[in-house]
Amino acid sequence: MIVPAAEFQRNIGTYQDRALTEPVFVTRNGREKTVLLSVEEYRRLKQRDREVLATTNLSEADLEAIAAGEMPAEFDHLNAELEG
């Protein structure tokens, strides 16, 4: 659902309820600026966060293990997440 900011402010309770079942995109000047999500959806997305490490913090053994590693074909679909 997409709603202008002024409408969102006037009826925030309605849009909070809607956000329990679908994201509510709030626009300003016709552009999406924020999204209201349910707590459950937010937590699900946060679980997908990844920790980023600098290669300078890895040991030589870690770097060699990464270079030698191969991902099983069953996980090829994860490459799409990196491209998008």
Secondary structure, 3 states (H helix, E strand, C coil): CEEEHHHHHHCHHHHHHHCCCCCEEEEECCEEEEEECCHHHHHHHHHCCCCCCCHHHCCHHHHHHHHHCCCCHHHHHHHHHHHC
